[in-house]
Structure formats: C-alpha cells, structure tokens
Amino acid sequence: MIDLRSDTQTRPTPEMRAAIAAAEVGDEQKREDPTVNELERRAAELLGQEESVFVPTATMANEIALRTLGEPGDEVIAEENSHIFLAELGGPAVHAGLMTRPLRCTAGRFTPEQIRDTVRVTDGTHVPPTKIVSVENTHNASGGRVWPIEEIEAVVATARELGLRRHLDGARLMNASVASGVPSVTIGGHFDTVTLCLSKGLGCPLGALVAGSGELMATARRFKHLFGGAMRQAGIVAAAGVYALEHNIERLAEDHDRARRLAQGLEAAGVPVDLEQVETNFVQIDLAPLALSPKEALARLWEHGVGLSMTAHPTRLRAVTHLDVTDEDIERAVELIPRALGALAHA
Ligand SMILES: Cc1ncc(COP(=O)(O)O)c(C=O)c1O
C-alpha cells in the first residue's frame, strides 16, 4: 500500500527508535525530564519565542494557546476551514468559551481588510470583544498552502493595531519555512503563541509544542496540567522530537519535490490537478470532472494499492507525501492513480 492519506502516517525510523531507547528521563511534571527540557529549549529557539511547552498533540497545543490568549465570551477570528474551527470538536468553545468568527478566504489566507471588517469594538456591554486572530501555516484544508511572509507581516501589523492577540497554528510550520525559504524563527516570532506538531512531516510517533513568552507559557503550563496533559517520563517521546528537529527539517524539501512530481505526473496523465496549489507536500485531485464521488474514488484507489483521503472540499481528494514515501512510490502512484480513477471515469 502506498499510503498518501496523510503525513501523520509516518513510523519512527530505526535511528529515531535508537534515540528513543537512549533517552534520559525524569519527572516531566516537575520539569525534571532533561530530554523534555532540551526539546522545549530547542523548539522555542526555532519558533522565535522565549519558551515552549511539550504536549501530546497539536490539537492540545492549539487549545491551550487559545485558552491562554482569551477569556470566555471573547471572539477568535480565523479562516473558516482552519483546523481549530473544523477539526477540534468545537474545542475553542468547550475549553476556552470562545466565540468563533470564520472568514471566507482563498488559499487559507485572509487580509488586513477582512480583519478590520470583522473585528467588533465593544464598550463592555452587549457586544462580545474580538480578542484573538489565528493564522494557519501551512494551511491544511486549502492543500498545504503557504502564507507569504509579507502577508503575515500585514495581518500581524493590523492585529497589533487593533489590540488583538495572535496565534499561529504552525502544525506544519517547518514545511512552510522550508518551502518559502523564510526561517521559522522569523515566521514564529510575529505571534504571541505558536503550535508546532512533531508527528506529521517531522516523523515522530507523537508530540507537539506550544511556544510563547515566558509569561504566557507559565499560564500555558497551568492549562496543560488542567487539560490532563502534564506527563511523567515523557523524555521517551521527547527524544524523538529532539532527533526530528536535528534530522528531519531540511529533508521536508524532498517531500515537497515528490508532491510536485506526483502532481505533474498526474496532470500529464489527465487527472484533474491544480499545479498552482502544490506548494508543499499536498496534492489535491478534483473529482468533479471525473463524475466520481470521493467515497467511490477512495475505494477504487485503495483496491489499486494507493491510500488518499478526503478534504474539506466536497469534490477534492488529497495525496500527502511524507518521510515514508519513496521516489519509487511516486512513480508507481503516477501509474496507479490514473488507472484507478480513469477506469471508472471512462467506464
Ligand atoms: C493545521 C493543523 N493543526 C493542528 C492539527 C492537529 O494535530 P493532531 O491531530 O496531532 O492533534 C492538524 C492535524 O492534522 C493540522 O493539520
């Protein structure tokens, strides 16, 4: 099976497993785990922040960040299909009591004007105050799209002017950084809080970080405990993170190259693919011209030995490259995907 469903499908390599086996550990809740401490130090540096806090998942990192930045009744603005709105089970409402204001956007990116048009100014009676703006980079639902740094700077400047706190869901920030050539420290440094996921392209079995100022991270640590995320000998897992930050960032360029080759091969074979959209490790296939339902198409692909997955868009599927996908897999997928979809399209 060529598993292109998601970059969450990576398995730890023998080298990563060796790092896990050799990890020095301690009580993480007491800040006595040297490997967790080392991971948090390195991640903070990479994300342009004073401190970072190790948590089990990027969902928890986002939820802790939002809870840290807002109070119940405050509003958070984000793109309508952003992960915090679409895929965290209403967590911003449940954990932080936030009102959500979704923005309709192209490629997952909104503009300073959209922020200005959306922000509610309140005198403290009746109207809920808009307090947080959340950017997702790369943007999952739009197909791993990257925010140009100038656009980030523009929305951040407007958010600052309007007194909004700024969160970056950078679950795939390293993909954005490698693809754009803009250092992650430059991107992350613009925000109050930053999420980074270790278990996607970076290849760890689990783990994520939330980063911010020392003051905000002191609050984030409280919420981590409150949410049940404070761990014990977590260095066993953090060791994979330290390994990944050393070895698996630059190589994300290989995943991006493979995604591009896959997209080009599929397009040449007549599969509806938008090459413009392929900026990182996602390729989106539009089934509308093929008159196939996503369910039918996924079943046919699976029978042919290729795993793809659904997207937020009703007629688009996605293929995601990652650490466990080889050049040979791409060559094979370029043959198998058109065969699986074409067989139906021309039946
Ligand atoms: C942009 C984004 N943020 C957060 C997450 C949450 O990651 P996890 O499933 O590890 O909690 C994901 C997962 O796909 C994501 O794509």
The ligand as a Gaussian input file, in Angstrom:
#p B3LYP/6-31G(d) Opt

LIG

0 1
 C       -3.145000      22.599000      10.764000
 C       -3.318000      21.555000      11.823000
 N       -3.337000      21.911000      13.113000
 C       -3.482000      21.012000      14.099000
 C       -3.601000      19.667000      13.820000
 C       -3.809000      18.697000      14.965000
 O       -2.864000      17.701000      15.053000
 P       -3.131000      16.414000      15.982000
 O       -4.052000      15.536000      15.199000
 O       -1.776000      15.845000      16.166000
 O       -3.728000      16.876000      17.246000
 C       -3.583000      19.242000      12.496000
 C       -3.722000      17.805000      12.169000
 O       -3.942000      17.417000      11.057000
 C       -3.452000      20.201000      11.463000
 O       -3.448000      19.854000      10.183000

